[in-house]
Amino acid sequence: MNKKQFIYILFSGLLFSLSCGKRKSASDVGQPTGPKGPASVEGFILQPQKLSNEVRTSGTILAFEEVELHAEVSGRIISISFKEGSKVKKGDLLVKLYDEDLKAQLRKTLSQVALSQGQLDRQQELIKTSATSQQEFDIASNQLNTLKADVEVIRSAISKTEIHAPFSGVVGLRYVSEGSYVTPASRIAAIQNINPVKIDFSIPEKYATEVETGDDVSF
């Protein structure tokens, strides 16, 4: 056996061995090769806890009280006693309208009241001595009462020329100036009480039975 024949036989044996190995691996496809590892499992531990049943919604913060200031009568503004954004107390004089004509009428009527009171006093003395009739006395008494009623009417008209703060709060922007002529429809300013405030909001109908007075509200 020469060297070429030996190499050929060795090479043929190698090919036979490789072909046998391939057929063996093909016949073993799909067969288990050995035991598998442990399966991976996830678990949860349940623990009791409180659930908060919260309802979230949007709302609006409102002043506790708010009004627009208007004059009760028409007239010319002679003084404004507040500054925009300033705090005022209940009863403070904010705006004053012209009232000199009403004051003149009041002075005149008060003089008539004093004169009528003197006449009634004289009639009362005369009736004691029967120097006058009961009718004259009643006329003098009725005249005095009428004049006193006129005084109250004039004083009421004077009070309507003054605008006072209806409650303590903050005055906003004013829309008039001194010298402006205003009517009851004229908007003068707005006053708000913002301590405390109100919150206006709504919730779905399905939660209506779960909301009660005293529940906590966070905003």
Secondary structure as UniProt FT lines:
FT   HELIX           3..27
FT   TURN            28..30
FT   STRAND          59..69
FT   STRAND          75..80
FT   TURN            84..85
FT   STRAND          87..88
FT   TURN            90..91
FT   STRAND          93..97
FT   HELIX           100..128
FT   TURN            129..130
FT   HELIX           134..159
FT   TURN            160..161
FT   STRAND          162..164
FT   STRAND          169..171
FT   TURN            178..179
FT   STRAND          181..182
FT   TURN            184..185
FT   STRAND          189..201
FT   HELIX           205..210
FT   TURN            213..214
//
